[in-house]
């Protein structure tokens, strides 16, 4: 019987490679502040970016954190229509950090969230890495414009593909660079290499797996060179669907650009403090493989710190199962019972607090 392969466009997020998080305790910390939230928006070209600001109910000269979502249709809260539940990690992080005295902002990429239908027709054929940086730049400017925010202390907390956009922003930022970057679920390999590894892992032990991967690689190589995707008809339907989605005009030229993006190349050029977190229960990126690549790239850079929490998954939720027992076909990251990994949350609060 043909093995079912479930993949989605968006680079790092392959639907069959998602696991759940549950259980754990809230971290101990300083006294919590009362918090408030408000919806904001700003124009970008002929579209609009929508966001939520969550902050202490009082205070001045406050540090701030902007959240950058991962791949595909992940929204401001780090929810996705591809994943059941609405208990997104970014909302949880934002509320916890606001209680500790941070102004936080989380935003929808323009093709995600409740306003996607307004923006998407205007973005067809225009999605790009630079467009993602422009969205993030608008978020930083919106934070800096808040009277009670110290614009010299704006940090970023990004996840997965969002780490690429955050690094790209920092490399370009002249007026409002981040005071520090927290990169969670950060890929050490390119998005294309991660996708290849994830699909190959699903095909392990499957008859003809080597031929399937050869045809897959040929189709991707042609696409990257020409923008044309012409997968071999003998490929499994799930892989063909995935490959064809990469060349969808809606995703261009972004897919070609992000497929070869590599944050490891830029780590030595970032002067701000960086905290890279990859959970040992993450089955989308590998804390040993990707973490090892990033550690090698950051060698000699004392401003870059690594943290590999024992029980955190890809979106920093707590996972009590051993990594090899997590069901990759049960994408329940955001179920009501899933909570942030307490050790990771404590680390983030302490790292931010020391700066």
C-alpha positions as CSV (number, residue, x, y, z in Angstrom):
1,X,0.0,0.0,0.0
2,X,1.2,3.5,-0.8
3,X,2.4,5.3,2.2
4,X,0.5,8.5,2.8
5,X,2.7,11.6,2.5
6,X,1.2,14.9,3.7
7,X,3.2,18.0,2.9
8,X,2.3,21.6,2.6
9,X,3.9,24.6,0.9
10,X,5.6,27.1,3.2
11,X,9.1,25.7,3.5
12,X,9.8,24.5,7.0
13,X,6.2,23.5,8.0
14,X,5.5,20.0,6.7
15,X,2.1,19.0,8.1
16,X,3.1,15.4,8.6
17,X,6.1,16.5,10.7
18,X,4.1,18.3,13.5
19,X,3.8,17.1,17.0
20,X,1.9,18.1,20.1
21,X,2.8,19.8,23.4
22,X,1.2,19.4,26.8
23,X,1.7,19.6,30.5
24,X,4.2,21.5,32.6
25,X,4.2,24.3,35.2
26,X,4.2,28.0,34.9
27,X,7.6,29.6,35.7
28,X,8.4,31.4,38.9
29,X,9.4,35.0,38.4
30,X,8.9,38.6,39.5
31,X,5.5,40.0,40.4
32,X,3.1,40.0,37.5
33,X,1.6,43.2,36.1
34,X,-1.9,43.8,35.0
35,X,-2.1,43.7,31.2
36,X,-4.2,45.2,28.4
37,X,-4.5,44.4,24.7
38,X,-5.5,46.5,21.7
39,X,-5.8,46.0,17.9
40,X,-3.7,48.1,15.6
41,X,-2.9,48.3,11.9
42,X,-0.7,50.1,9.4
43,X,-0.6,50.4,5.6
44,X,2.1,48.6,3.5
45,X,2.0,49.4,-0.2
46,X,-1.6,49.0,-1.1
47,X,-2.3,46.4,1.6
48,X,-2.8,46.6,5.4
49,X,-1.0,44.8,8.2
50,X,-3.1,43.9,11.3
51,X,-1.6,43.3,14.8
52,X,-2.3,43.0,18.5
53,X,-0.4,45.0,21.1
54,X,-0.4,43.4,24.6
55,X,1.3,45.4,27.3
56,X,1.3,46.3,31.0
57,X,-1.6,48.5,31.9
58,X,0.8,51.2,33.1
59,X,4.5,52.1,32.9
60,X,6.9,54.2,30.9
61,X,10.2,53.7,29.1
62,X,9.3,50.0,28.7
63,X,11.2,47.4,26.7
64,X,9.3,45.7,23.8
65,X,9.2,42.5,21.9
66,X,7.8,41.9,18.4
67,X,6.8,38.3,17.5
68,X,7.4,36.9,14.0
69,X,5.4,33.8,12.9
70,X,6.6,30.8,11.1
71,X,5.9,29.5,7.7
72,X,2.7,29.2,5.6
73,X,-0.6,30.5,6.9
74,X,0.6,30.9,10.5
75,X,-1.1,34.0,12.0
76,X,-0.1,36.6,14.7
77,X,-0.9,34.1,17.5
78,X,1.0,31.3,15.8
79,X,-2.2,29.5,14.9
80,X,-2.7,28.0,11.5
81,X,-5.7,26.6,9.6
82,X,-3.6,23.6,9.0
83,X,-3.3,22.8,12.7
84,X,-6.4,22.2,15.0
85,X,-6.8,24.6,17.9
86,X,-6.4,28.3,18.6
87,X,-4.0,28.1,21.6
88,X,-1.1,29.7,19.8
89,X,2.3,30.1,21.4
90,X,2.8,33.8,20.4
91,X,-0.3,34.9,22.3
92,X,0.8,32.9,25.3
93,X,4.3,34.3,25.2
94,X,3.0,37.9,24.6
95,X,0.8,37.7,27.7
96,X,3.5,36.3,29.9
97,X,6.0,38.9,28.8
98,X,3.5,41.7,29.2
99,X,3.1,40.6,32.8
100,X,6.8,41.0,33.2
101,X,6.8,44.6,32.0
102,X,7.3,44.2,28.2
103,X,5.2,45.9,25.5
104,X,4.6,43.2,22.9
105,X,3.3,43.2,19.3
106,X,2.3,40.3,17.2
107,X,1.1,40.7,13.6
108,X,-0.5,38.7,10.8
109,X,1.5,38.3,7.7
110,X,-0.6,39.9,5.1
111,X,-1.8,36.6,3.6
112,X,-2.9,35.2,7.0
113,X,-5.4,35.9,9.6
114,X,-9.0,37.3,9.4
115,X,-8.0,40.0,6.8
116,X,-6.2,37.7,4.4
117,X,-9.0,37.8,1.8
118,X,-8.6,41.6,1.6
119,X,-4.8,41.5,1.0
120,X,-4.2,38.3,-0.9
121,X,-5.5,39.5,-4.4
122,X,-3.1,42.4,-4.2
123,X,-0.1,40.1,-3.3
124,X,-0.4,37.6,-6.1
125,X,3.0,37.3,-7.8
126,X,4.5,39.9,-5.3
127,X,5.3,37.8,-2.2
128,X,9.0,38.0,-1.5
129,X,11.5,37.8,1.3
130,X,11.8,41.6,1.2
131,X,8.0,41.8,1.6
132,X,8.3,39.9,4.8
133,X,11.1,42.2,6.0
134,X,8.9,45.2,5.2
135,X,6.0,43.7,7.3
136,X,8.4,43.3,10.2
137,X,9.9,46.8,9.7
138,X,6.3,48.2,10.0
139,X,5.8,46.2,13.2
140,X,9.0,47.6,14.7
141,X,8.0,51.2,13.7
142,X,4.6,50.7,15.2
143,X,6.2,49.6,18.5
144,X,8.7,52.5,18.5
145,X,5.8,55.0,18.0
146,X,4.1,53.9,21.3
147,X,4.9,56.7,23.8
148,X,5.8,54.3,26.6
149,X,8.2,52.1,24.6
150,X,12.0,52.6,24.8
151,X,12.9,52.3,21.1
152,X,16.4,51.4,22.0
153,X,15.2,48.2,23.7
154,X,13.0,46.5,21.0
155,X,13.7,42.7,20.8
156,X,12.4,40.1,18.4
157,X,11.0,36.6,19.3
158,X,10.7,34.6,16.1
159,X,9.9,31.1,15.2
160,X,10.9,28.7,12.4
161,X,10.8,30.5,9.0
162,X,10.2,33.8,11.0
163,X,13.9,33.5,12.1
164,X,14.9,34.1,8.5
165,X,12.9,37.3,8.2
166,X,14.2,38.5,11.6
167,X,17.8,38.0,10.6
168,X,17.2,39.6,7.3
169,X,15.6,42.6,9.0
170,X,18.6,43.0,11.4
171,X,21.0,42.9,8.5
172,X,19.2,45.8,6.8
173,X,18.1,47.8,9.8
174,X,19.7,51.2,10.1
175,X,17.3,53.3,12.2
176,X,15.7,50.7,14.5
177,X,17.9,47.6,14.9
178,X,16.8,45.0,17.4
179,X,18.5,45.2,20.8
180,X,18.5,41.4,20.7
181,X,17.1,38.4,18.8
182,X,15.5,35.3,20.2
183,X,15.3,32.7,17.4
184,X,13.2,29.6,18.3
185,X,13.0,26.5,16.1
186,X,15.7,28.0,14.0
187,X,16.9,26.1,11.0
188,X,20.6,25.5,10.5
189,X,20.0,24.2,7.1
190,X,18.3,25.9,4.2
191,X,14.5,25.5,3.9
192,X,15.0,23.3,0.9
193,X,17.4,21.0,2.7
194,X,15.0,20.7,5.6
195,X,12.1,19.8,3.3
196,X,14.3,17.2,1.5
197,X,15.3,15.7,4.9
198,X,11.8,15.5,6.2
199,X,10.4,13.9,3.0
200,X,13.3,11.4,2.9
201,X,12.6,10.5,6.5
202,X,9.0,9.7,5.7
203,X,10.0,7.5,2.8
204,X,12.5,5.5,4.8
205,X,12.0,1.8,4.2
206,X,9.5,2.6,1.3
207,X,10.2,0.6,-1.9
208,X,11.7,2.9,-4.6
209,X,12.5,5.7,-2.1
210,X,15.8,6.5,-3.7
211,X,14.2,7.0,-7.1
212,X,11.4,9.1,-5.6
213,X,13.9,11.4,-4.0
214,X,16.0,11.6,-7.2
215,X,12.9,12.7,-9.1
216,X,11.9,15.1,-6.4
217,X,15.4,16.7,-6.4
218,X,15.3,17.0,-10.2
219,X,11.9,18.8,-10.1
220,X,13.1,21.2,-7.4
221,X,16.4,21.9,-9.2
222,X,14.5,22.8,-12.4
223,X,12.1,25.0,-10.4
224,X,14.9,27.0,-8.7
225,X,16.6,27.6,-12.1
226,X,13.6,28.4,-14.2
227,X,10.5,29.0,-12.0
228,X,8.8,26.1,-13.8
229,X,7.7,23.0,-11.8
230,X,7.2,19.9,-13.8
231,X,7.2,16.9,-11.4
232,X,7.5,13.4,-12.8
233,X,4.1,11.7,-13.1
234,X,5.4,8.7,-11.2
235,X,5.9,10.6,-8.0
236,X,3.4,10.0,-5.1
237,X,0.4,12.3,-5.3
238,X,1.3,14.0,-2.0
239,X,4.7,14.9,-3.2
240,X,3.5,16.1,-6.6
241,X,0.9,18.3,-4.9
242,X,3.5,19.7,-2.6
243,X,5.9,20.4,-5.5
244,X,3.2,22.1,-7.6
245,X,2.2,24.3,-4.7
246,X,5.7,25.7,-4.6
247,X,5.3,27.1,-8.1
248,X,1.8,28.5,-7.5
249,X,1.9,32.1,-8.7
250,X,0.5,33.3,-5.4
251,X,3.8,32.1,-3.7
252,X,6.2,33.6,-6.2
253,X,8.9,34.8,-6.1
254,X,9.0,34.1,-2.4
255,X,9.3,30.3,-2.6
256,X,12.3,30.4,-4.9
257,X,14.0,32.9,-2.5
258,X,13.2,31.2,0.8
259,X,14.1,27.8,-0.5
260,X,17.8,28.7,-0.4
261,X,17.8,31.1,2.5
262,X,20.3,30.3,5.2
263,X,20.6,32.2,8.5
264,X,23.9,30.5,9.3
265,X,25.6,32.6,6.7
266,X,24.7,35.8,8.6
267,X,25.3,35.0,12.2
268,X,28.9,36.4,12.2
269,X,27.6,39.7,10.9
270,X,25.0,40.3,13.7
271,X,26.4,42.4,16.6
272,X,23.3,42.4,18.8
273,X,22.9,39.6,21.4
274,X,21.3,36.4,20.0
275,X,19.6,33.6,21.8
276,X,19.0,30.5,19.6
277,X,16.5,27.9,21.1
278,X,15.8,24.5,19.6
279,X,13.8,22.1,21.7
280,X,15.0,18.5,22.0
281,X,11.4,17.4,21.2
282,X,11.4,19.4,17.9
283,X,10.9,17.1,15.0
284,X,10.8,19.8,12.3
285,X,14.4,21.0,13.0
286,X,16.9,18.9,14.8
287,X,18.7,20.3,17.8
288,X,21.8,18.3,17.1
289,X,22.0,18.7,13.3
290,X,20.6,22.2,12.9
291,X,21.9,23.3,16.3
292,X,25.4,22.0,15.4
293,X,25.5,23.8,12.1
294,X,24.5,27.1,13.8
295,X,27.0,26.6,16.6
296,X,29.7,26.1,14.1
297,X,28.6,29.2,12.2
298,X,28.6,31.2,15.5
299,X,32.0,30.0,16.6
300,X,34.0,32.7,18.4
301,X,30.9,35.0,18.6
302,X,30.4,35.5,22.4
303,X,27.2,37.4,21.8
304,X,25.4,34.3,20.5
305,X,24.0,31.9,23.1
306,X,22.4,28.5,22.5
307,X,19.7,26.7,24.6
308,X,18.3,23.2,23.9
309,X,15.5,22.6,26.4
310,X,14.8,18.9,27.1
311,X,11.0,19.0,26.6
312,X,10.2,21.8,24.2
313,X,8.7,21.1,20.8
314,X,9.0,23.3,17.6
315,X,6.8,26.1,18.9
316,X,8.1,25.9,22.5
317,X,5.2,24.0,23.9
318,X,5.9,21.3,26.5
319,X,6.0,17.7,25.3
320,X,6.2,14.8,27.7
321,X,6.6,12.0,25.2
322,X,10.0,10.8,24.1
323,X,10.8,12.4,20.7
324,X,10.7,9.1,18.9
325,X,7.2,8.4,20.2
326,X,5.6,11.6,19.0
327,X,3.1,11.0,16.3
328,X,4.0,13.4,13.4
329,X,0.6,12.9,11.8
330,X,-1.2,14.4,14.8
331,X,-0.7,18.1,14.5
332,X,-2.2,19.3,17.8
333,X,0.3,22.0,18.8
334,X,-2.5,24.4,19.7
335,X,-5.0,22.3,21.6
336,X,-6.5,23.9,24.7
337,X,-4.4,21.7,27.0
338,X,-1.0,22.6,25.3
339,X,1.0,25.1,27.3
340,X,4.4,26.7,26.9
341,X,7.4,24.8,28.1
342,X,8.1,26.3,31.5
343,X,11.9,26.0,31.3
344,X,12.0,27.8,27.9
345,X,9.7,30.6,29.2
346,X,11.9,31.1,32.2
347,X,15.0,31.2,30.0
348,X,13.5,33.8,27.7
349,X,12.4,36.0,30.6
350,X,15.8,35.8,32.2
351,X,17.6,36.5,29.0
352,X,15.5,39.5,28.2
353,X,15.7,40.7,31.8
354,X,19.5,40.7,31.7
355,X,19.4,43.1,28.8
